[in-house]
Amino acid sequence: MSDLAQEYDFFPAHVVRTRRLGPTLLRVTFGGEALRAFASGGRDQSFSLFLPQPGQDEPNLPYAEGEGWFAAWRAIPADERAVMRSYTIRAQRGGGGSGAEPPEVDVDFALHGVGADAGPATTWASTAGPGARVVLLGPAVADNRSVSFRPPADADFVLLLADETALPAVGGILEWLPAGTRVLAWIEVPDAADVQDLPAPDGVDLTWLVRAPGAPSGLLPALRAAELPDGAPYAWIAGESGTVKELRRHLVRERGVDRRAVAFSGYWRRGASEDRLREEAYADPS
Ligand SMILES: Cc1cc2nc3c(=O)[nH]c(=O)nc-3n(C[C@H](O)[C@H](O)[C@H](O)COP(=O)(O)OP(=O)(O)OC[C@H]3O[C@@H](n4cnc5c(N)ncnc54)[C@H](O)[C@@H]3O)c2cc1C
């Protein structure tokens, strides 16, 4: 077995319950015995979620093919194969191979668009009810490459910059960080009622921004205006690709932050579905 095969596995699961966290965010709790072996590394642990197409009872995903699954999945017509999207584990219970609790994971969906403008994952989540079947491709070991938040031991403080799609990751990061870590975080959401209670012990300075409909992101102006503490930062940035690039550029070029100390990830790109981003990456893997 390759290292990759040992690091990740497929986990069939079903919806246990859903809960509205705010106008934009919907928490979907997945359960199923397979999830007992799901080994979230916490922080910004991401995974691939496979969803059925409208009218299907379960995702059409040939995961029994083992390592050949991707080619087999791609060979199925686009409107018949499972929808594949990236999400973050907000919380896990009864997992890691132990515990009497039923195994469950929470995933917070940022709903966007309406009707034909909504992506398939948003449409699925808005209507999913208990029993709806999905498959997760996720970690079989807690130390896996789908955790990006890895601050070096000598960082003096942590910067977090996120939009609503990366809010679940920020929650996981704040829960994971040792008490007393100096953190400056900016989180932008589309509605004031999306603001959540996140763990913010001493040392964590959390700023919420609310983006008016159609307005550009306020993250860069907020960061530009901020006075940062002395010392070496470790920055973690995630959200819309264009905004993420600008934030990274500001830190590296204008603030002189060491580029190796900036972890950044475009979680979505305006005007492009995740399928399109995957096809682009497939065509040009550099
Ligand atoms: C590592 C990683 C972790 C992620 N974790 C989460 C998470 O925990 N929760 C979460 O909600 N999202 C998360 N995302 C983002 C999520 O995968 C994308 O938003 C995804 O595009 C949603 O799929 P969709 O089917 O709804 O829309 P798609 O079919 O992919 O896109 C349809 C259209 O909607 C636009 N669009 C996509 N997302 C948004 C958005 N948020 N706001 C406005 N327009 C949008 C696209 O530009 C496109 O034009 C994560 C992404 C990555 C890479």
The ligand as an SDF file (V2000), in Angstrom:
LIG
                    3D

 53 58  0  0  0  0  0  0  0  0999 V2000
   -9.6420   22.9900    1.7570 C   0  0  0  0  0  0  0  0  0  0  0  0
  -11.0430   23.6100    1.6270 C   0  0  0  0  0  0  0  0  0  0  0  0
  -11.9030   23.6120    2.7200 C   0  0  0  0  0  0  0  0  0  0  0  0
  -13.1850   24.1780    2.6050 C   0  0  0  0  0  0  0  0  0  0  0  0
  -14.0200   24.1630    3.7000 N   0  0  0  0  0  0  0  0  0  0  0  0
  -15.2600   24.6870    3.5900 C   0  0  0  0  0  0  0  0  0  0  0  0
  -16.1900   24.6460    4.7030 C   0  0  0  0  0  0  0  0  0  0  0  0
  -15.9170   24.0640    5.7590 O   0  0  0  0  0  0  0  0  0  0  0  0
  -17.4030   25.2260    4.5280 N   0  0  0  0  0  0  0  0  0  0  0  0
  -17.7580   25.8350    3.3460 C   0  0  0  0  0  0  0  0  0  0  0  0
  -18.8700   26.3470    3.2430 O   0  0  0  0  0  0  0  0  0  0  0  0
  -16.9270   25.8630    2.2770 N   0  0  0  0  0  0  0  0  0  0  0  0
  -15.7020   25.3020    2.3800 C   0  0  0  0  0  0  0  0  0  0  0  0
  -14.8620   25.3290    1.2970 N   0  0  0  0  0  0  0  0  0  0  0  0
  -15.3220   26.0230    0.0820 C   0  0  0  0  0  0  0  0  0  0  0  0
  -16.2600   25.1820   -0.7540 C   0  0  0  0  0  0  0  0  0  0  0  0
  -15.5840   23.9940   -1.1800 O   0  0  0  0  0  0  0  0  0  0  0  0
  -16.6670   26.0110   -2.0010 C   0  0  0  0  0  0  0  0  0  0  0  0
  -17.3990   27.1460   -1.6160 O   0  0  0  0  0  0  0  0  0  0  0  0
  -17.4310   25.2010   -3.0270 C   0  0  0  0  0  0  0  0  0  0  0  0
  -17.2900   25.8790   -4.2580 O   0  0  0  0  0  0  0  0  0  0  0  0
  -18.9070   25.0570   -2.7190 C   0  0  0  0  0  0  0  0  0  0  0  0
  -19.4760   24.2150   -3.6810 O   0  0  0  0  0  0  0  0  0  0  0  0
  -20.8600   24.5350   -4.4210 P   0  0  0  0  0  0  0  0  0  0  0  0
  -21.2770   23.2710   -5.0920 O   0  0  0  0  0  0  0  0  0  0  0  0
  -21.8240   25.1420   -3.4410 O   0  0  0  0  0  0  0  0  0  0  0  0
  -20.4950   25.6630   -5.4780 O   0  0  0  0  0  0  0  0  0  0  0  0
  -19.6850   25.4670   -6.8770 P   0  0  0  0  0  0  0  0  0  0  0  0
  -20.4660   24.6240   -7.8230 O   0  0  0  0  0  0  0  0  0  0  0  0
  -18.2910   25.0140   -6.5840 O   0  0  0  0  0  0  0  0  0  0  0  0
  -19.6530   26.9510   -7.4320 O   0  0  0  0  0  0  0  0  0  0  0  0
  -20.7910   27.5250   -8.0850 C   0  0  0  0  0  0  0  0  0  0  0  0
  -20.6260   29.0470   -8.1500 C   0  0  0  0  0  0  0  0  0  0  0  0
  -20.6910   29.5750   -6.8390 O   0  0  0  0  0  0  0  0  0  0  0  0
  -19.5520   30.3560   -6.5510 C   0  0  0  0  0  0  0  0  0  0  0  0
  -19.2080   30.1170   -5.1150 N   0  0  0  0  0  0  0  0  0  0  0  0
  -18.6390   29.0060   -4.5680 C   0  0  0  0  0  0  0  0  0  0  0  0
  -18.5420   29.1530   -3.2240 N   0  0  0  0  0  0  0  0  0  0  0  0
  -19.0400   30.3780   -2.9480 C   0  0  0  0  0  0  0  0  0  0  0  0
  -19.2120   31.1260   -1.7480 C   0  0  0  0  0  0  0  0  0  0  0  0
  -18.8740   30.6320   -0.5490 N   0  0  0  0  0  0  0  0  0  0  0  0
  -19.7730   32.3620   -1.8120 N   0  0  0  0  0  0  0  0  0  0  0  0
  -20.1570   32.8850   -3.0150 C   0  0  0  0  0  0  0  0  0  0  0  0
  -20.0270   32.2210   -4.1840 N   0  0  0  0  0  0  0  0  0  0  0  0
  -19.4720   30.9960   -4.1480 C   0  0  0  0  0  0  0  0  0  0  0  0
  -18.4650   29.9010   -7.5050 C   0  0  0  0  0  0  0  0  0  0  0  0
  -17.5870   30.9630   -7.7860 O   0  0  0  0  0  0  0  0  0  0  0  0
  -19.2840   29.4900   -8.7220 C   0  0  0  0  0  0  0  0  0  0  0  0
  -19.5130   30.6180   -9.5410 O   0  0  0  0  0  0  0  0  0  0  0  0
  -13.5990   24.7480    1.3810 C   0  0  0  0  0  0  0  0  0  0  0  0
  -12.7290   24.7140    0.2670 C   0  0  0  0  0  0  0  0  0  0  0  0
  -11.4620   24.1540    0.3870 C   0  0  0  0  0  0  0  0  0  0  0  0
  -10.5550   24.1180   -0.8140 C   0  0  0  0  0  0  0  0  0  0  0  0
  1  2  1  0
  2  3  1  0
  2 52  2  0
  3  4  2  0
  4  5  1  0
  4 50  1  0
  5  6  2  0
  6  7  1  0
  6 13  1  0
  7  8  2  0
  7  9  1  0
  9 10  1  0
 10 11  2  0
 10 12  1  0
 12 13  2  0
 13 14  1  0
 14 15  1  0
 14 50  1  0
 15 16  1  0
 16 17  1  0
 16 18  1  0
 18 19  1  0
 18 20  1  0
 20 21  1  0
 20 22  1  0
 22 23  1  0
 23 24  1  0
 24 25  2  0
 24 26  1  0
 24 27  1  0
 27 28  1  0
 28 29  2  0
 28 30  1  0
 28 31  1  0
 31 32  1  0
 32 33  1  0
 33 34  1  0
 33 48  1  0
 34 35  1  0
 35 36  1  0
 35 46  1  0
 36 37  1  0
 36 45  1  0
 37 38  2  0
 38 39  1  0
 39 40  1  0
 39 45  2  0
 40 41  1  0
 40 42  2  0
 42 43  1  0
 43 44  2  0
 44 45  1  0
 46 47  1  0
 46 48  1  0
 48 49  1  0
 50 51  2  0
 51 52  1  0
 52 53  1  0
M  END
$$$$
